[in-house]
């Protein structure tokens, strides 16, 4: 197996396969076809029982990508499906938010066969020759059609990881991979426990610079941050030009905000960071079950692979050590070999 320090991961998802398998696993085998679930869009609040069932059997793409990142940085991530189908269209935002390339596959026959297995396999082999630095290939599917792909990738020197839904995965495919994981196991490792209010650290106070009238703590950064006070721009006769400029900027901000999730601040941001830390610790523990202690460097690397936007400084901490130390009820630290600090989850987390 390649050294973790040089690992680079490519993820390929046969999306129809995993969604259908998860639906049939959650309910009964064959219910996907009987319910005509393909033509419905998942919605837990809908009056349509099939839409509710789709929401109940929702696939957590984040759990899959988080697990893939435990092997190393994910440099390729693609999902194959007919995205015009309502059942798949409901996942587009989730996938786009995780920077997954969506490969459109229209049906090529009178049925619903879209050739995902062939297209995915061709892309994997092409990428392995085009990207020689890719060390791990993660195939999310359960079809025996991918056995030859797994064998070829191993022959080309790559470490092959399979992910599939229990009860809907070919045992021959499992055997063809270097490592195979059930989708349900990924959910256990990626589960987020809502931290108690007492466990969520208060945002560290930030002193306002001398002469400033606007508060610094909690202030937004970049475009879209709200101003506390407004003054006319020097060089204008009145506030008209400034107002026009502000209206234009507000309109642009509103347009940009349509495709962006609401920004977190204060306790919400700290709670999200705490949950990220817990998920990262659990993932590392699944890779190293014999050693529950993790170095600070390994932990931060895993957290940033799962969420590149994570930064302890944006939360008000001077260092990652301060960020971890501010959560004593969730993690505990010790000194390892060479007095390097190490950390682990406390019992119960």
N, C-alpha and C positions, 0 to 999 in steps of 0.2 A: 504494500500500500504506500502511495507517495507520502513524503513528509508533510505534516500539516502546514509547515511554514511556507511551502511552495504550492499548496493546493489551490486549484482554481476550478470552480464548479459550473457545470452547464445543466440546466433543468428543462425537461421536455414533458409537457402535460397533455395526454390524450383526454381532453376535457369531457367530451361526451361519455367516454368510458367511465370516468371516475364519478360523474354526476349520476348517471343511470345506476351504477353499482351501489352508490350510497343510498339512493332512493329505495331500491329494492331491498337493501339490507335493513333500512329503517322500518320498512313496512313488510311486504311480502314479495317473494321472487315473482317477477312478471308484472308487478303493479304499475311500473312506469308505462308499459304498453297499454295495460287495461285502463289506466286513468287518462291516457292521452296527455301525459304531463308535459310532453315536448311543446305543446301549443299553449301552455299557461306560463304566466310570469309569477315567480314566488312573491308572496305578500302575506305576512302573518296577520294583517288586519283585514284582509279581504273576506267577503262573504263566500267566496268560492273555496270549497274544502280542498280542492287540488292545489290551489295557490298556497293554502295554509300548510299542506303536507310538503310542498316544495321548500317552504321556509324552515320547516322542522328538519328536513333532510339536507339543509344547506351545507355545502362544502366550504371548509375554512381554508382558503388558499394561503392565508398568512401562516398557518401552522405548517403547511408543506414547505414554504419558502424558508421559514425560520429553521426547520430541521435541515434543509439543504445547506443553509449557511453555517451549520455546525461543522461541516467538513472544510469550509474555506469560503472566500468571497465568491458570490454568485456572479459570473460574468456573462452568462447567457440564460435567459428564461423565456420560454415560448409556450403558448397554449394553443391547441388546435381544436377548432369546432366551427360549426355554422353559427355565427354570432347574430344572425338575423332571426334565429329561433327564439321565441319569448323566454323559454326556460333558461337559455344561455345568456340572453341579453341582460338579465338581472345581475349577472356577475361582472359586467364590464367595468364598473367603477372600482370594484374590489381589486380586479386585476390591474387596471391602469394605475391605481394608487401604489401598487407594488412594482411598477415598471416592467410588467410582463408584456412581451410582444404578443399581440393577438393575430393568429394566422387564420384567415377566413377560408373555410372549406365548404363550398356549396355541394349539395348532393349530386352525385355523378350518375345515378340511376333513378328509375321511377320510384324506388324506395327511399330510405333515408341514409343509405351508405354513402359516406363522404370521403372515403379513402384516407382517413387520418393516419392509420397505421403505416401506409406506404409513404405518405408525405413526411411524417415525423421521422421515419427510419432513414429516408434519403437525406433529410436535413442533418441528422446526427452524424452520419458518415461523412458528409461534406464538411461539417464543422470540425470534425476530428482531424481531417487533413489540412483544413484551412487555419485552424487554431491549435497548433501543437502544444501550447502551454496549458490546455484544458486537461486536468488530471482526473476529475470525477464526472461521471455521467449519471444523472438522476432521471429515471424514467418513471413517470406517474401513470400507471396503467395496469391492467390485469390480464390482457389478452395473451394467449400463447403465440400470437403473431409476432411478438417482440422477442421471442427466444433467440432467433438468428441475429437480431440487432445486439442483444446483450453479449452473445458469443463473439461477434465481430469487434465490438468495442473492447472487450477483454483482450482479444488477440492483438489489438492495436495498443495495448499497454495501459488502458484506462481502468479505473476502479468503478465498477458499475453498481449503483444503488437503485433498487426497485422499491416503489411505494404503491400499494394497492389496498382495496377494500376486502376485509376478511370475508371469505365465502364466495368471492367473485374473482379470485385470482388463480391463474394456472400454477399448479405446483411445479411444473416443468420450468416456468418462467422464474419462480423463486430460486430454483436450483441453478439456473443460468446466471444469476446475479452474484456478485461478491457479497452483497449484503441486501437484505430485504426487510422492510418495516410495514406493519399494518397501519393504515390510516388512523385507526382508533388510538393506537399507541402515541401517535404524534399529538393528538388532542390532549391526552393526559399530560404530556411533557410541556405543552404550550398553554395549559389552562391558566387563567389569571384569576387569582383570588382578590376580591375587592379588599384592599387594606383598610383596617379600622381607622377611624378618624385620628386616633391617638398615634397611629403608626405613620401618618403622613406628615412629613416635616413641613414646618412653616417656611415659606420662602425667606432666605436670609435677607436681612435688612441691608439696603444699599444707601449710603449717605448721599444726599443731594450736593452737587458742587456749589461752592460759595457763589452767591449772587444769583442763583437760579430760582425762578419762581414756580417752575413746574416740577412735580414729583418725579423721581427717577425710578423708584421701585415699581415694577409692574408696567412701566411705560413700554409701548410698542416700539419695535425696531423697523426701520425702513418704511416703505409706502403703506398707507393704511393705518398708521399709528395715530391715535386721537390726540389733538393738541388741547391743552388746558386753557390757554388764552390765545387770542388772535389780535394781531396789530397790523396796521396798514403797512404795505411794503414801501420802504424808502424810495422816493423818486416818483411816486404816483400822487396825483392831485387829490384823489379821494380813494375810497375802498372799492370802487367799481371794478377796476382791472383785477384787483386781488380776488374779488368775489367770483369774477368770470373764470379766473384760473383755478380757483378752488372748486367751482362747479364742474369744470372739465376734468380735474383730477378725481373728484368724487365719482363721476360717471365711469371713468376708466377703472377705478378701484372696484366699483360695483360689478363691472363686466368681468374683471379678473376673479372676483370672489365667487362667481357662479360655479366654477370648477374647482374651488379650493375648500377644504374642510375648515370649520371654524377654528380659530387659533385658541390654544389652551393658555391659561394664565393662572398664577397663584397656585392654590392647592390642586387644581385639576392637572396642571403640568407636572407637579411633583408626584401625584398619584400615578400618572401614566408612566413616569420614569421609574417609579418603584415597581410597577407591574412588569416593565421591560426587564429590570434587573432580575426579578424572580423567574421570569420565563427563560432568560439567558442562563441562569444558574441551573435550572432544571434540565435544559438541553445539554449543558456541559456534563451534568451528572449522568445522563443517559449514555453519553459517550465514554465516561470514565466511572463506572459504578463502584470500582474498588477504592476510589479516592474522592471524598466529598469536598476536599479543600481545593480552592481554585486561586490562581495568582491574579492579582489585580489587573495585570496586563492582558491575560487571557480573557478575563471577564469583560473588560472594556472593549476588546476587539470583537467579542461575540455580540455585545450590545450594539455596537456601531454597524456590524454586518446586518443585524436584524432591523435597525432603524438608523440609517446614515445621518438623520437630522439630530440624533442625540448629542447633547453637549452639556457637560456639568456646569460650564461657565454661564450658559444661557439661563440656568436655574439659580445662579447666584453663588456658586461654589468656586473657590480658587483652584481646587484640584479634584481629581477623581477620588482620592483618598478621603477628602472631606465629604464628598457626596455619599460614599459608602458609610462613613462613620456617623452620618446624621440619621442612619436607619438601624439603630442598635437593637430594636425589638424584632427585626426581621433577619439580620445577618450578624455574624460574629467574626472577628478577625483574630489572627495569630501570626507568629513569625515562623516562616519555613526555613529550609536550608539556606544558608547564607544570609539569614535575617531578612529575607524577602517577605513582605506581608502577604498573607493569604486570607481567603474569606470563604465562608460557607453559610448556607441557609440554616436558621435555627430549626429545631424539631417542630413539626407541625406545619411547615411551609413547603 
